[in-house]
Amino acid sequence: MKTCYKLVSLLVVVAFLVSCGATPTPVPVPTGTPKPPEPTATQAAVEPTAEPTAEPTVENAPPTDQTLTCAEPIKIGLITDKTGALALYGEMIERSFLLGMEYMAGAPGTEDHVFKIDECEIQVLIRDDQSTPDTTATVARELIDVENVDLLVGTTSSGATATLQQVALDNDKILIVAPAAANEITGANFNDHTFRVSRTNYHDAVNQCEYMTTLYKTYVQIAPDYAFGWGGAQAFRDACTFFGGEFVADDIFAPADTTDFTPYMDQILASGAEAWIVTWAGAGFIAMMQAAEESGVMDEMAMGTAYINNSLMPVFFANAIGQTAGILYHYTAPDNPVNDWLVQETKARYGVPPDLFDADGMNAAIAAITALYKTGGDTSSAALIAAMEGMEFEGPKGTILFRPEDHLAVQDMYIVKLLNVDDPEAKYFELVKTTRPEIPCLLPETLKDRCGDLPYGSLSGQQ
């Protein structure tokens, strides 16, 4: 029996897709982890467990030497999941966005989330979309038509984010996306009113494949047979091939409602690959892993993976101690003052360290205020687009760049080694490497000219 890494989790998914007629279309859920258990009332709550400190414990200099002014208070609409299937992730975004606003203001906000930044008042209005596109559209229109918000931030589900993109565009509002990860947001669904601080599926693939191909050269992969699975498989095939890997069998696409994975495990074993990569979402993962164990796949082959949020690490990775994989953010990985502040304040207010998507929420707040400094408080879409294309700012993951071509966030990712799953402060990892993945431009053919010199359609520059 060959020696290999044994892992008990799949390559994460945090975005669910469903078929609609002949053309599959995205619906609620992000990319990056197996679907979590339904959040409990405690998990969904976003109330601090401690009173806010009197003022931030780390000084923050404004992004320019200007003073931010505005003729009228500025309103930001934050749409996230507070009570739906992704409330666990929505909690991270809400708390970290508010902390990011406090960081930029240099002082806490009011109970109504009003922050005084220089000579400008900025109010954050929070709405729950339950990761449901129809609800997303309803609350977004209410924020625009009734509350007169100036810009939007959200949301947790990739499918709901596609809806939010269109609402923002139709109403001439800028949208900052966090934490949805679907490639389409800054690819097929691109519009110039959307900027994202969240990573894409390609970030996960490039981060993981660049490292994984130093260990294994031959691969096979399985994914669900609809748009999400096709996109994930394409990203990993492209990235792992680019870094020297070889896929020795056709990609395996199984129906999303599969319960018996034995025939697929037989195909995976028959491929002779050193490692298998999984992109999946939903309850079928449990049946898949049972079949992988029973068929011997877990004994004979390594499994591609990416680590997930703190609360689920002990559930899925208890027998993977010592293994190395990718992760989009863990609070112990970055080393910079912004992350230090986020760690200290999250622990103080919420009784837990920052989690998988806390950096995204804080980055969204920092991006919004940095852009307002650059426009002198002008919230018009024309002014904000001009300011944000090519804009850089410092966040918990270090320097973030809004790529002018497609508004994708160029950002760091991490390779970490799992040390334990029982540390009371979730100090599970040792940092192995910080990466900065180069992502191809995925704009539709009609917008290809915007891509300039960037690789178009794949890492190799080929469609």
N, C-alpha and C positions, 0 to 999 in steps of 0.2 A: 504494500500500500504506500503510495507516495506521500511524502510529508507536505503539508500545505496549511495555510491559515484556515481555520474554521470560524465562520461568522454566523450569527444567528439572526441577522436582520437583512432586509432588502435595501436596495438602493432607494433611498427615501422618495416619497411622494407627498406633496402637500397640495395637490391640485387635482380635483376630480373632473372628469369629462363624461358626457353621455352622448349617445347617438340620437339624432333627431332626423328621422327620415333617412335619406340616402347619404346625407352629409353630417358627420359627427360634429358637434359644436361644443365649446367649453361650457361647463357649469361649475358650481361652487367647490372650491378647495385648492390650496396652494401646493407647491412642489418642494419636497424636501424631507418628508417624513411619512411613515405609515399613519393612517387615520387614527387619531387618539381616541381613547374611550370618550363617551359623551361627557362633557364637562359637568362637574357637580356645581351646586350653587356656590360652594366655597371657591371652586376654581374660577367661576365666571365673575366673581366679585372683583372690583377694581378699586376698592377703598384701601387707603394706606393702613398698615398695621401700626404705624407710629405717627405722631404729629410731625408735620413738616418742620425742618429746621428753620431758624429765623432767616437765614440767607445761605446761598451756596457756599460750600467749603473750599471751592477752587475758583480763583479769579478767572474771569473770561473777558478777553479783550474783544471788542466788536470787530467784524471782518474787514472794516475799513476805518479810516480816521474820521469818517463822517458822523454826523448826528442824525439818527433816524427821526424823521418828522412825517406827520400825515395830517391832512386837513380834517379828516373824520376818522373815528376808530376803524381799524381793519378787522374783518371777521374771517376766520379760517374754519371751514367745515371739515371735521374729522369723522369719517365713516369707517366703522369697524364692526366686528362681530362681538356682541356682549352676551347674547343668550342663545346663539345657534351652535351648530356642530363644531365651529372653530373658535368658540369663546375663549378657549385656553390660549390661543394665539392672539386673539383680539385684545385680551388683557395685557399682554406684553406690549402691544402697539400703543394702547391708550396711556399706560403709565409712563412709557419711555418718551412718547411725544410730549406729554405735559412736562416731564423732567427736562426735555430738550428745550422747551420754551423757557423754563425757569433758568436754565443754563445761559441762554442767550440774553435773558432779561437781567440776570445778576441778582434776582430776588424772586421769591415765590409769587404766584398769582393769587387772585381772590378766589372765593368759593365758586364764583361764576366763571372761573378760568380766564380772567382778564389779566394780562401781563403788561406792565409799563416798561417799554423799551425806549430809552431816551425821552423824546417828546411825543411818543406815539403810543396809543393804547391798542392792544391787539387781543381780541377775544377768540377763544376756541370753543366752538359749538360741537358737541359730540352726539352722533346718532348711531343706533344699532341697526345693521342691515341683515343680521342673522345668516350671513353668507348666502343670501337668496337674491338673484339678480333683480327680480321684480321689486323686492323691498329696497334694494340698493337704489333703483331708479326713483322710487317714491320719496325716500328720505333725501336724496340728492336734489330733487326738484323742490322739495319743501325748504331745504337750506338755501337754495338759490332764489326762489320766488317769494318766500315769506321772510326769511332771515336776512336776505341780501348779502350772503357771504361773498367774499372777494376771490377766494381760491379754495380748492378742495384737496383733501388728503385721504387716501385709502386704496384698496380695502384688503381684507384678509383672503378672500377667495379670488382665484384667477378669473373664473367665469363672471363673477360679479364685477370684477374690475373692468372687464371688456364692456359691460353695460355702462359703468361709471365713466369710462373714456368717452363714450358717445354722448352722454348727457353733458359732460364738461365741454366738449367741442360744440355741441348744438347751442350752448348758452355762453360761449366765448369765455370760459373760465379755465384757468390753469389747474391741472391735476398732478399732484405728486403721489406716485404709487408706492405703497408700502403695506404689506410685505409680499404681495403676490409675485410668483416667479415664472409664469408661463412665458416662453420665448415670444409668443405672438404680441405681447403688450408693446414691445419695441421692435416688432417684426411685422407680421401680416396685418395687425390692427393699429399700426403706428398712425398717430396724427401729431401735429406740431404743438398741440396743447398739453401733451402728456410727457412727463419726465418721471423717471423711476429711480428710487434709491435702493430698491431690492435687487437681488441678483436674479439671473435667469437660469433655466435648466442647463444652458451651456456652461455657466460658471461652475455648476456642480460637476458636469462631465469633464471639463478641462482640468479642474482642480484634481479630481480623482484619477483620471486617466494618465495624466503626466506622471503621477507617483506610481500608480498601479503597474504601468508598463515597464517599470524598472524591476518588477518582481515576476511578472507573467507576460508571455508573448502571444498566447493563443486564447481566443475567447469565443463564447457563445452567449446569446442573451435572449431573455423572454420578457414579453411586455403584453399588456392588454390590447385587444384588437379594436382600437378606436383612436381618435385623434391624439389624445394624450400619450398613449403608448407608442404610436408611430413617431411622434415628435421626440419623446425621450430616447427611443431606440436610435433614431437618426443622430441625435446629439452625441450619444456614447459611441456609436459606430464611427462617426466622424472624428471625435476627439481621440479615442484609443488608437485608431488607425494612424492618425497624424503623428502620434508619439511612438510609433513603431510596433503597435500591436496588430494582430491578424485575426479576423473573424473567420473561423474554419467551418462555419455552417450558416445557413440562412437564418435570419432572425425569426424567432418563434413567437407568433401572436396567438394568444388564447382568448376565448370569449371572456368578457369581464365577469360573468356569473359562473365561471368554472368552479366546480367543487372537487373534481377528481383530477389531480395533476399528474397522476402516474404516467400516462402516455407521454406527456411533455418531459418528465424527468428522464424517461427512456431515451428520448431524442437528445437531451442534454448530455447524458452519459455517452451516447454513441458518437457524439461529435469529436471526442478525444481532446477537447479544449482543456487548458490548465485552469481556467477560471470562468465562472458564469456571472453575468450581470443581470440584475432584476430591476425592472421598473414596474411597480404595481401600486394599487391603492385599494383599500377596502378589506372586508373580512376574508376574501380569498387568500390573503397572505398566510393566514394560519394553516389552511389546508395545503398551500404550496410548500410551506416549510415542513409539514408532517410528511408529505410525499418525498421531499428532498432527503429527509432523514431515513425514511423506510427504504428508499431506492438505492441509498449509498452515495448520492450526489454530494452530500455534506462531508463524507469521508474521503472521496476521491478528488474533489475539486475545490478550489478557493472560490470565495464569493465576493463580488464587488459590493461595496457598501459606502454609505456616508452616515456619520453620526448625527444624532437628533437632539431634541430638547431634553432638558435635565430630568424632568419627571419620568420620561419614558426610557431613559438609558438603562436603569436597573431591570426594566421589564424585558427588553430585547437584547441586551448586550452583557448579561451577567456571566456568560461563559466565553466572553471574547477578550478577557483581560490580556494585555500584552500586544493586542493587535493595533495596527495603524490604519487610519482612514481619514477622509476629508470631512470638513465641517465648515459651514458658512460663517459661524461666529460662536465663540465660547468666551465668556468674560475673562478667562485666564490667559487667552492667547495674545491680544494686542497689548502693546506697552506704550501708552501715551496719556497725557493729562486728561483728555476728554473721557477716555474709557475709565480712568481712575475715578473721576468724578461720578460717572454713571454707576460704577460698582458701589461706591461708598453711599450714594444717595438711595439707590434701589434697596440696598440692605437696610438702611435706616428707616425708610418709609414703608417697605413692604415685607420686611423680614426674610427676604430671599435674595440671592444674587441675581443679576441680569440673566435672561435666558436667550434662547435661540434667535428671537426676532426683536429683542430690545434695542439692538444697535440700529435696526431699520427705523424704528419709531423715532429715536433721537435724531438720526440723520435727516429724517423728513422735516423735523422742526428746525434744525440748523440750516437746512437748505432753503426753507421758506424765508427765514429771517435774513440770511445772507443775500438772497435775491432781492428782498425789499430794501436792504441797504444799497444794493447796486442800482436800484431804480429810483432811489430817493423817496420811497414810499408809494410810488406809482404802481397800482395793482392791475393796470390794463394788461391784457394778454400780450399785446405787441411789445410793451416794455419788458414784461417778465420773460418772454421768449428770448428777446435780445440779450437779456442779462444772464439767463440760465444756460444757454447754449455755450458749451466750453467752460462753464463755471466750475471752480474747484472750491472745496471747503474741507475743514478738518472735523472728523467725527470719531466715534468710538473705534472704528476700524481704520483710522488713519485718514489719508487723503482720498476724497471721493471726487471724481471728475464726471460731469455730465457730458458724454460724448456728443459733440455738436451734430454729427451725422444722423444719429437715431435716438438720442436722448437716453441711451443706456448708461448705467452707472459703472464706470471703471472702478474696481475696488479690490481690496485684498480678500483672499480666502485662506484657509488654514489646513495643514496636515497635522494630525495629532495622534499620539499614542495613548491608548486607554490603560490607565493605571489601576483603576478601581471603579466600582459603581455604588459605593456606600459612604463616601465622604459626606458629612452633614452639610457642608457648604458647596456640594457639587463640584469639588475640585477633582475631577475625574481624569484629567488629561495632562500629558506632557507635550509641549509644542515641539514638533519636529521641523516644520518649515512653514513660512508664510509665502504664499504665492500671489500673483496678480494676473489672473487668466486673461489672455487675449481672445476676445469673442468676435466671431464673424458678424458682418452686417447682414441682418436677416430681413431687410425691407422688401416689400413686394417689387416685382419687376418694374412696375410703373414708377417707382421711386428709386430705382437702382442708382441713378446719377447722384443721389444724395450721399451714397456710400463712399464716394471719392476713391482713395487709395486703400481703403479697408478691404480685407478678403470678403468676397460676396458669396453668400449661400453656404459656405463651409470654410473650415480652417485652411484648406488647400486652395481656396479661391475658385473652386469648381462648384457648379450647381449640383 
